[in-house]
Amino acid sequence: MTQGKGNRAPRWKWIAPVLALGVVLAGAHVWWNTDLLAGDEVCGGLVSTARAGSVLSGGGRISDGDGLDVRAGDDLEFSCTVEASSFLPGAGEGHLRISGTHERGDFAFTDGRWPSPATVSFFSGPATGGVGRDHGWVLLPEGCAKTAPAIIEGYAPEGSDPTALAALLTDVANRAAERAGCAPDRPLTLSGGLPAAPAGQKVPDGAVCGIKGLTFPGPAAGRPAARQTVQGRTGPTWACEVSGHATFSVTQEPRVLKAIASSPGFGEQPPLAGLRVSGFDQRHVVADCSGTPTYFSMEIGSTYQSALQSPGTPSAKAVFADFVTAAGKNYGCSTTAS
């Protein structure tokens, strides 16, 4: 028995360090690969780590790098990068870029950093916004507008769950509005699921973008090779992109129309297609359609732009007027201009 007891001490000499190493490794795993001991929020309290984790679905610890960068004098002008990091083999790493900005009310339908509206899943209701493959936005409450309407914008890894991204941006919008003192009586909420983004297709002979009578936006010779992506009219916003040629958009979303009408530069425009219109220019206008303000826009693609001076290519003014006339019939637009 004495000999047996004497063998226990050497065992403990190597068991104890192993146990200690296990505790250290377990602690390191919890710290680097999970949010178990982390806070519930990052970016100065604007971003929930749980919602960020649902978008950055590869797992890992959620952090905010340099933290929240806020523009002096405006709580709704900010940016923050949220990161997920992990040392586990095969674990995904990624980041979200969240920002608050002021934009012209029809920003989502104009060229620039915004995804084509024909590829965006729009949502409307208490929360109004849109989400593309890796980019989304939510409109802040009307009371948050200063020099221009305010939005929350987010970039996510391509392939992220669009519903999770929309929920995250909506939550950030509520937190940002609360912090800025412009939150409504009821918080913004998502209502229902997001419509799927449509797939591209050939341009049919009879109806460009599904609209009978709409002129092809470019030289006729380019029509056979062109592709179009058309949003189904399942909500207040519709859009169609004819690749390389033009992107057409229509919306009757009331919050977007209010944002457009309250934007700097919005005013009366020359009559278009027999309609009295207001807007920003002759390709971004609002008309009355059976008593409902209706926004029409057309963005010109590079292929059409380069062909505008070629013989037989219809002018952008003529194509847009044709679009408003043909699409306007579907919305009950009345001809009131003299």
Helices and strands as residue ranges (DSSP letters): H 2-33, E 41-42, E 47-48, H 49-55, E 61-63, E 69-70, E 78-85, E 94-102, G 107-109, G 117-119, E 121-123, E 129-131, E 135-139, G 142-144, E 150-155, H 162-180, E 201-202, G 208-210, G 220-222, E 227-230, E 237-242, E 246-251, H 254-261, E 267-272, E 275-281, E 284-289, E 292-300, H 302-307, H 316-331
